[in-house]
Amino acid sequence: MTDPKTLAARFPGDFVFGVATASFQIEGASKADGRKPSIWDAFSNMPGRVFGRHNGDIACDHYNRWEQDLDLIAEMGVSAYRFSIAWPRIIPEGTGRINEPGLDFYDKLVDGLKARNIKAFATLYHWDLPLALMGDGGWTARSTAYAFQRYAKVVMARLGDRLDAVATFNEPWCSVWLSHLYGVHAPGERNMEAALHAMHYTNLAHGLGVDAIRQVAPQVPAGLVLNAHSVIPGSDSAEDKAAAERAFQFHNGAFFGPVFKGEYPADMMEALGDKMPKVEDGDLEIISQKLDWWGLNYYTPMRVSANPDASADYPATKDAPPVSKVKTDIGWEVYAPALKSLVETLYDRYELPVCYITENGACYNMGLDAKGEVDDQPRLDYYSEHLGVVADLIKDGFPMRGYFAWSLMDNFEWAEGYRMRFGLVHVDYDTQVRTVKKSGKWYSELAAQFPAGNYKSA
Ligand code: FCB
């Protein structure tokens, strides 16, 4: 572990240190003030989908406790907060009626951040699609992209004057592949054709969302948050290397290609083009508008080898074994060098704007000890190691502008429910008591140094 002050000296003084959350994971109050269900309410209330049939009805009760939570962020000395806005609070049926009390909540939240001198980084879509839109096919329908554009306009018209940055989407990889091909996340579909439709219409919605932001609040830096995969071949064989390239195109190229190059990966289109929706004239221009920034969410590498099964769908890969023996409690391999090579590869392959690490962190489930403290040394080590890599990237000249720890506090970890904990702050779900963990104290010692006097970025 590195001493926070020593680590701080490796970052420019204007580097942004923040913490991140997402609406469905923390807010609860799922029926309050006109909110209607999202696809995650439906999915989590369905037996067999989420661990223990946990749902988002109460979560961290942040909807009612937001002031204390913002105080906590301020007390920790953290100067930026990444949160997401719940579409079903703003336009409960996805289209149609606007729900003013929903907008009021985020209005107060953003004012609360400004009052505490905390930067507001908003995400418009972190997976809570209004359930009513499933009637038209959800993300597999082109109309959903236009519904998103309208929602983006409504939000930006109300909050745009006070946001420091906005992202259209969080991790399209999850809301597309994990949700429509692998069936793990809502709506739980397992179908390549559906997934490819969701892919294109999500990409289109991103582009239309950027349009909306630029029309209504052009002063707010607009970006996109991607969980790019650091794809590593399982061996040096030509087959495994080719498999890794296919995996790169499928898992990264499907989003980076259209957004940063205005094209889908050629091999992928050759293999899967017959299942694609119609890409209309002008779609790729809308999708590939220049962004002000992009966000990288990184946790663990993806190791792949070739799948010899002739009937395997593109990208025809299978998992290769981890190299590092260290794993977090959710089973993800800890391997910080993959973060370095990932950023290098992405800047090599695409023309990317400045980067924020918008999520990075580790799942460890230890609770309070006899002294009422949470000793989560492995999480602290994870942060220390990965932040060291970010400092190395800055030294090498990559335009890394900030880092957000996932997460401020333990929360609803999607299909894993509340059993998997990623927080710097422990949440007791019976009492809603928050306890800053050892890692949280370490992180706040680091974050509290910023902004610092040693500005050196361009
Ligand atoms: C990411 C999600 C975030 C959280 C972390 C652990 O994929 O964006 O909401 O669940 O994983």
Boltz pocket constraint, residues with backbone or C-beta under 6 A from the ligand:
constraints:
  - pocket:
      binder: B
      contacts: [[A, 22], [A, 25], [A, 170], [A, 171], [A, 174], [A, 227], [A, 297], [A, 359], [A, 406], [A, 412], [A, 413], [A, 414], [A, 422]]
      max_distance: 6.0
